[in-house]
Amino acid sequence: MNFRIAIIKCFMLYAVFNGRAGRAEYWWFFLFTVIIGIMATVIDSTLGLDTAIGGNGVVTTLIQLATLLPSIAVASRRLHDTGRSGWWQLLWFALFIGWIPLIIWLASTSKEDNKYGIKPVLSDDIDKI
């Protein structure tokens, strides 16, 4: 899966929390949200809107709102791919201690077929390369 396909797939499955997402799909979308967030911050700073809404600019806030739901959905599908429930995302609220296992799980390899569905066809397993 490449960058463009991952972005299109994540926006097509905007609020779909069931199923599975491969490692590449999740991390490409994560990279996309980081890049688009930096671009929005630059636009806000250039236009002088960087403190308009609680420290964030208007453009940054709109981008964050537009990518919030698909980010949660793809992370949920990614956790399903590792055999875990999407509710484990609540560990983001547990300061640094909760982030460590969550990042490890999101970066781990895909499991074989599990209760969340079959293994994604466009898998990014290193073993098969």
MDAnalysis code that builds the backbone (N, CA, C; Angstrom):
import MDAnalysis as mda
import numpy as np

u = mda.Universe.empty(387, n_residues=129, atom_resindex=np.repeat(np.arange(129), 3), trajectory=True)
u.add_TopologyAttr("name", ["N", "CA", "C"] * 129)
u.add_TopologyAttr("resid", np.arange(1, 130))
u.add_TopologyAttr("resname", ["MET", "ASN", "PHE", "ARG", "ILE", "ALA", "ILE", "ILE", "LYS", "CYS", "PHE", "MET", "LEU", "TYR", "ALA", "VAL", "PHE", "ASN", "GLY", "ARG", "ALA", "GLY", "ARG", "ALA", "GLU", "TYR", "TRP", "TRP", "PHE", "PHE", "LEU", "PHE", "THR", "VAL", "ILE", "ILE", "GLY", "ILE", "MET", "ALA", "THR", "VAL", "ILE", "ASP", "SER", "THR", "LEU", "GLY", "LEU", "ASP", "THR", "ALA", "ILE", "GLY", "GLY", "ASN", "GLY", "VAL", "VAL", "THR", "THR", "LEU", "ILE", "GLN", "LEU", "ALA", "THR", "LEU", "LEU", "PRO", "SER", "ILE", "ALA", "VAL", "ALA", "SER", "ARG", "ARG", "LEU", "HIS", "ASP", "THR", "GLY", "ARG", "SER", "GLY", "TRP", "TRP", "GLN", "LEU", "LEU", "TRP", "PHE", "ALA", "LEU", "PHE", "ILE", "GLY", "TRP", "ILE", "PRO", "LEU", "ILE", "ILE", "TRP", "LEU", "ALA", "SER", "THR", "SER", "LYS", "GLU", "ASP", "ASN", "LYS", "TYR", "GLY", "ILE", "LYS", "PRO", "VAL", "LEU", "SER", "ASP", "ASP", "ILE", "ASP", "LYS", "ILE"])
u.atoms.positions = np.array([
    [0.846, -1.171, 0.000],
    [0.000, 0.000, 0.000],
    [0.889, 1.232, 0.000],
    [0.565, 2.155, -0.888],
    [1.353, 3.376, -0.936],
    [0.615, 4.529, -0.254],
    [1.261, 5.671, -0.210],
    [0.748, 6.847, 0.502],
    [-0.633, 7.260, -0.002],
    [-0.765, 7.407, -1.311],
    [-2.018, 7.884, -1.900],
    [-3.175, 6.929, -1.636],
    [-2.941, 5.640, -1.803],
    [-4.000, 4.653, -1.589],
    [-4.415, 4.617, -0.120],
    [-3.462, 4.740, 0.780],
    [-3.784, 4.732, 2.207],
    [-4.664, 5.918, 2.575],
    [-4.361, 7.097, 2.055],
    [-5.148, 8.293, 2.360],
    [-6.564, 8.144, 1.804],
    [-6.669, 7.708, 0.557],
    [-7.982, 7.530, -0.060],
    [-8.804, 6.505, 0.716],
    [-8.186, 5.386, 1.088],
    [-8.906, 4.337, 1.808],
    [-9.376, 4.831, 3.177],
    [-8.531, 5.572, 3.881],
    [-8.923, 6.062, 5.206],
    [-10.072, 7.054, 5.126],
    [-10.093, 7.890, 4.087],
    [-11.205, 8.822, 3.949],
    [-12.457, 8.136, 3.408],
    [-12.300, 7.068, 2.628],
    [-13.470, 6.309, 2.183],
    [-14.113, 5.579, 3.367],
    [-13.289, 5.118, 4.285],
    [-13.782, 4.448, 5.495],
    [-13.770, 5.449, 6.653],
    [-14.326, 6.630, 6.418],
    [-14.247, 7.783, 7.323],
    [-14.592, 7.442, 8.766],
    [-15.687, 6.749, 8.981],
    [-16.134, 6.433, 10.343],
    [-16.431, 4.943, 10.492],
    [-15.644, 4.107, 9.829],
    [-15.823, 2.661, 9.914],
    [-14.847, 2.130, 10.955],
    [-15.391, 1.598, 12.043],
    [-14.564, 1.143, 13.152],
    [-14.416, -0.377, 13.190],
    [-15.048, -1.077, 12.271],
    [-14.884, -2.533, 12.238],
    [-13.993, -2.905, 11.068],
    [-13.454, -4.102, 11.111],
    [-12.528, -4.541, 10.082],
    [-11.091, -4.369, 10.542],
    [-10.184, -4.456, 9.591],
    [-8.758, -4.423, 9.914],
    [-8.020, -3.475, 8.980],
    [-6.939, -2.890, 9.486],
    [-6.072, -2.025, 8.686],
    [-4.634, -2.468, 8.884],
    [-3.924, -2.591, 7.796],
    [-2.524, -2.987, 7.866],
    [-1.645, -1.886, 8.439],
    [-0.427, -2.255, 8.746],
    [0.523, -1.325, 9.338],
    [0.790, -0.146, 8.413],
    [0.968, -0.418, 7.129],
    [1.259, 0.654, 6.174],
    [0.102, 1.641, 6.087],
    [-1.112, 1.144, 6.066],
    [-2.281, 2.024, 5.979],
    [-2.320, 2.990, 7.157],
    [-2.115, 2.479, 8.354],
    [-2.161, 3.337, 9.539],
    [-1.042, 4.375, 9.533],
    [0.191, 3.923, 9.297],
    [1.322, 4.848, 9.420],
    [1.380, 5.847, 8.275],
    [0.913, 5.500, 7.072],
    [0.828, 6.483, 5.998],
    [-0.201, 7.552, 6.334],
    [-1.334, 7.134, 6.905],
    [-2.342, 8.128, 7.276],
    [-1.846, 8.995, 8.428],
    [-1.118, 8.402, 9.358],
    [-0.527, 9.177, 10.447],
    [0.422, 10.238, 9.884],
    [1.287, 9.852, 8.944],
    [2.203, 10.797, 8.307],
    [1.432, 11.894, 7.589],
    [0.356, 11.529, 6.900],
    [-0.481, 12.516, 6.218],
    [-1.037, 13.542, 7.195],
    [-1.550, 13.087, 8.342],
    [-2.123, 14.027, 9.303],
    [-1.054, 14.945, 9.894],
    [0.154, 14.433, 10.091],
    [1.245, 15.279, 10.594],
    [1.610, 16.338, 9.554],
    [1.771, 15.931, 8.305],
    [2.150, 16.869, 7.248],
    [1.078, 17.925, 7.039],
    [-0.176, 17.500, 6.961],
    [-1.266, 18.456, 6.728],
    [-1.429, 19.386, 7.932],
    [-1.154, 18.886, 9.142],
    [-1.203, 19.729, 10.336],
    [-0.128, 20.797, 10.333],
    [1.085, 20.422, 9.906],
    [2.174, 21.402, 9.812],
    [1.851, 22.452, 8.752],
    [1.319, 22.007, 7.625],
    [0.946, 22.952, 6.571],
    [-0.140, 23.911, 7.052],
    [-1.112, 23.413, 7.788],
    [-2.184, 24.266, 8.298],
    [-1.639, 25.280, 9.302],
    [-0.696, 24.869, 10.131],
    [-0.093, 25.780, 11.094],
    [0.678, 26.892, 10.386],
    [1.389, 26.530, 9.315],
    [2.120, 27.538, 8.536],
    [1.151, 28.519, 7.890],
    [0.058, 28.011, 7.347],
    [-0.947, 28.883, 6.728],
    [-1.536, 29.830, 7.780],
    [-1.868, 29.285, 8.953],
    [-2.411, 30.136, 10.014],
    [-1.422, 31.208, 10.466],
    [-0.165, 30.838, 10.578],
    [0.857, 31.809, 10.987],
    [1.045, 32.890, 9.931],
    [1.012, 32.491, 8.672],
    [1.186, 33.444, 7.576],
    [0.033, 34.440, 7.524],
    [-1.172, 33.944, 7.770],
    [-2.351, 34.811, 7.724],
    [-2.610, 35.538, 9.041],
    [-1.827, 35.240, 10.059],
    [-2.012, 35.887, 11.357],
    [-3.187, 35.345, 12.143],
    [-3.574, 34.103, 11.867],
    [-4.727, 33.489, 12.531],
    [-4.301, 32.464, 13.572],
    [-3.028, 32.473, 13.968],
    [-2.500, 31.391, 14.796],
    [-2.986, 31.378, 16.238],
    [-3.674, 32.399, 16.705],
    [-4.212, 32.376, 18.076],
    [-5.713, 32.610, 18.084],
    [-6.362, 32.311, 16.988],
    [-7.787, 32.606, 16.867],
    [-8.661, 31.728, 17.761],
    [-8.413, 30.439, 17.811],
    [-9.285, 29.518, 18.546],
    [-8.454, 28.742, 19.554],
    [-8.387, 29.229, 20.771],
    [-7.693, 28.510, 21.842],
    [-6.239, 28.194, 21.542],
    [-5.534, 29.085, 20.873],
    [-4.138, 28.847, 20.545],
    [-3.930, 28.245, 19.179],
    [-4.967, 27.658, 18.602],
    [-4.891, 27.118, 17.243],
    [-5.533, 28.103, 16.290],
    [-5.065, 28.072, 15.061],
    [-5.678, 28.911, 14.049],
    [-6.932, 28.271, 13.492],
    [-7.628, 29.016, 12.679],
    [-8.875, 28.544, 12.086],
    [-8.618, 27.351, 11.154],
    [-7.611, 27.467, 10.298],
    [-7.316, 26.401, 9.346],
    [-6.870, 25.137, 10.082],
    [-6.006, 25.299, 11.093],
    [-5.536, 24.150, 11.870],
    [-6.695, 23.455, 12.563],
    [-7.600, 24.217, 13.145],
    [-8.755, 23.638, 13.830],
    [-9.651, 22.880, 12.863],
    [-9.879, 23.444, 11.681],
    [-10.709, 22.758, 10.686],
    [-10.060, 21.460, 10.221],
    [-8.750, 21.470, 10.012],
    [-8.034, 20.257, 9.599],
    [-8.098, 19.204, 10.701],
    [-7.912, 19.618, 11.946],
    [-7.974, 18.680, 13.065],
    [-9.358, 18.056, 13.180],
    [-10.392, 18.862, 13.014],
    [-11.756, 18.329, 13.076],
    [-12.040, 17.377, 11.914],
    [-11.516, 17.697, 10.737],
    [-11.768, 16.858, 9.560],
    [-11.043, 15.518, 9.641],
    [-9.905, 15.468, 10.328],
    [-9.132, 14.223, 10.383],
    [-9.275, 13.479, 11.708],
    [-10.025, 14.011, 12.646],
    [-10.170, 13.362, 13.955],
    [-10.846, 11.996, 13.835],
    [-12.009, 11.956, 13.245],
    [-12.763, 10.706, 13.151],
    [-12.060, 9.633, 12.308],
    [-11.525, 9.979, 11.130],
    [-10.813, 8.934, 10.394],
    [-9.551, 8.457, 11.115],
    [-8.910, 9.319, 11.885],
    [-7.719, 8.903, 12.641],
    [-8.082, 7.897, 13.719],
    [-9.172, 8.147, 14.410],
    [-9.631, 7.214, 15.444],
    [-10.072, 5.898, 14.802],
    [-10.758, 6.000, 13.658],
    [-11.257, 4.799, 12.983],
    [-10.117, 3.931, 12.470],
    [-9.102, 4.526, 11.836],
    [-8.005, 3.720, 11.308],
    [-7.167, 3.140, 12.445],
    [-7.032, 3.845, 13.546],
    [-6.312, 3.287, 14.697],
    [-7.082, 2.118, 15.290],
    [-8.399, 2.225, 15.317],
    [-9.219, 1.121, 15.805],
    [-9.065, -0.104, 14.915],
    [-9.109, 0.102, 13.602],
    [-8.923, -1.013, 12.670],
    [-7.520, -1.588, 12.774],
    [-6.523, -0.730, 13.026],
    [-5.143, -1.210, 13.186],
    [-5.010, -2.073, 14.437],
    [-5.648, -1.661, 15.529],
    [-5.622, -2.474, 16.738],
    [-6.349, -3.796, 16.520],
    [-7.420, -3.770, 15.736],
    [-8.107, -5.021, 15.392],
    [-7.163, -5.950, 14.641],
    [-6.321, -5.392, 13.806],
    [-5.380, -6.198, 13.035],
    [-4.379, -6.907, 13.937],
    [-4.094, -6.332, 15.088],
    [-3.171, -6.971, 16.037],
    [-3.911, -7.832, 17.047],
    [-5.223, -7.973, 16.888],
    [-6.004, -8.835, 17.765],
    [-6.512, -8.152, 19.022],
    [-6.519, -6.827, 19.046],
    [-6.963, -6.079, 20.224],
    [-8.184, -5.231, 19.894],
    [-8.903, -4.862, 20.914],
    [-10.078, -4.021, 20.756],
    [-9.661, -2.579, 20.469],
    [-10.482, -1.866, 19.731],
    [-10.223, -0.459, 19.447],
    [-10.331, 0.422, 20.677],
    [-10.974, -0.078, 21.719],
    [-11.115, 0.688, 22.959],
    [-9.781, 0.911, 23.656],
    [-8.742, 0.160, 23.280],
    [-7.413, 0.366, 23.856],
    [-6.869, 1.752, 23.537],
    [-7.476, 2.450, 22.584],
    [-7.038, 3.813, 22.265],
    [-7.208, 4.768, 23.430],
    [-8.036, 4.401, 24.372],
    [-8.218, 5.257, 25.552],
    [-6.933, 5.383, 26.365],
    [-5.947, 4.546, 26.064],
    [-4.652, 4.659, 26.741],
    [-3.942, 5.976, 26.412],
    [-4.358, 6.644, 25.329],
    [-3.763, 7.942, 25.015],
    [-3.977, 8.924, 26.158],
    [-5.019, 8.724, 26.945],
    [-5.310, 9.636, 28.055],
    [-4.522, 9.311, 29.309],
    [-3.759, 8.224, 29.307],
    [-3.005, 7.793, 30.485],
    [-1.576, 8.322, 30.459],
    [-1.412, 9.560, 30.060],
    [-0.099, 10.215, 29.983],
    [0.904, 9.341, 29.237],
    [2.153, 9.339, 29.665],
    [3.192, 8.631, 28.920],
    [3.147, 7.122, 29.115],
    [2.689, 6.665, 30.261],
    [2.662, 5.227, 30.545],
    [1.753, 4.495, 29.559],
    [0.610, 5.056, 29.246],
    [-0.333, 4.417, 28.337],
    [0.104, 4.470, 26.885],
    [0.906, 5.464, 26.529],
    [1.317, 5.617, 25.142],
    [2.271, 4.517, 24.700],
    [3.106, 4.060, 25.611],
    [4.150, 3.101, 25.253],
    [3.568, 1.801, 24.683],
    [2.674, 1.097, 25.402],
    [2.144, -0.133, 24.799],
    [1.307, 0.140, 23.552],
    [0.615, 1.273, 23.518],
    [-0.220, 1.586, 22.361],
    [0.626, 1.774, 21.104],
    [1.727, 2.482, 21.209],
    [2.609, 2.676, 20.061],
    [3.229, 1.345, 19.630],
    [3.594, 0.524, 20.601],
    [4.147, -0.798, 20.273],
    [3.117, -1.643, 19.539],
    [1.880, -1.632, 20.005],
    [0.824, -2.408, 19.351],
    [0.545, -1.896, 17.944],
    [0.522, -0.569, 17.773],
    [0.249, -0.008, 16.452],
    [1.370, -0.307, 15.461],
    [2.576, -0.513, 15.964],
    [3.719, -0.799, 15.092],
    [3.985, -2.287, 14.919],
    [3.257, -3.125, 15.640],
    [3.523, -4.566, 15.557],
    [2.985, -5.155, 14.253],
    [3.437, -6.351, 13.950],
    [3.033, -6.999, 12.703],
    [1.595, -7.499, 12.792],
    [1.024, -7.747, 11.641],
    [-0.357, -8.220, 11.563],
    [-0.454, -9.654, 12.050],
    [-1.555, -9.962, 12.713],
    [-1.841, -11.336, 13.123],
    [-2.572, -12.026, 11.985],
    [-2.589, -13.332, 12.051],
    [-3.370, -14.079, 11.057],
    [-4.851, -13.784, 11.279],
    [-5.719, -14.466, 10.567],
    [-7.155, -14.244, 10.708],
    [-7.547, -14.288, 12.175],
    [-8.387, -13.339, 12.580],
    [-8.849, -13.308, 13.962],
    [-10.331, -12.950, 13.993],
    [-10.859, -12.688, 15.183],
    [-12.297, -12.426, 15.309],
    [-12.734, -11.131, 14.635],
    [-11.783, -10.278, 14.244],
    [-12.116, -9.016, 13.588],
    [-12.112, -9.131, 12.069],
    [-11.746, -10.282, 11.543],
    [-11.776, -10.481, 10.103],
    [-10.530, -11.181, 9.598],
    [-10.484, -11.316, 8.271],
    [-9.331, -11.966, 7.660],
    [-8.187, -10.969, 7.556],
    [-6.991, -11.498, 7.390],
    [-5.809, -10.654, 7.278],
    [-5.929, -9.786, 6.031],
    [-5.596, -8.480, 6.124],
    [-5.714, -7.599, 4.950],
    [-4.905, -8.114, 3.768],
    [-5.485, -7.989, 2.581],
    [-4.848, -8.483, 1.371],
    [-3.557, -7.715, 1.086],
    [-3.593, -6.392, 1.235],
    [-2.420, -5.573, 1.007],
    [-1.601, -5.479, 2.279],
    [-1.243, -6.615, 2.803],
    [-0.482, -6.700, 4.047],
    [0.926, -6.169, 3.850],
    [1.511, -5.676, 4.921],
    [2.862, -5.133, 4.855],
    [3.841, -5.978, 5.640],
    [3.620, -7.291, 5.642],
    [4.506, -8.185, 6.365],
    [5.887, -8.191, 5.734],
    [6.898, -8.018, 6.511],
    [8.283, -8.017, 6.031],
    [8.686, -9.400, 5.552],
    [8.098, -10.438, 6.147],
    [8.464, -11.808, 5.792],
    [8.204, -12.120, 4.323],
    [7.185, -11.495, 3.730],
    [6.777, -11.825, 2.370],
    [7.475, -10.986, 1.312],
    [8.286, -10.046, 1.731],
    [8.951, -9.147, 0.761],
    [10.163, -9.834, 0.182],
])
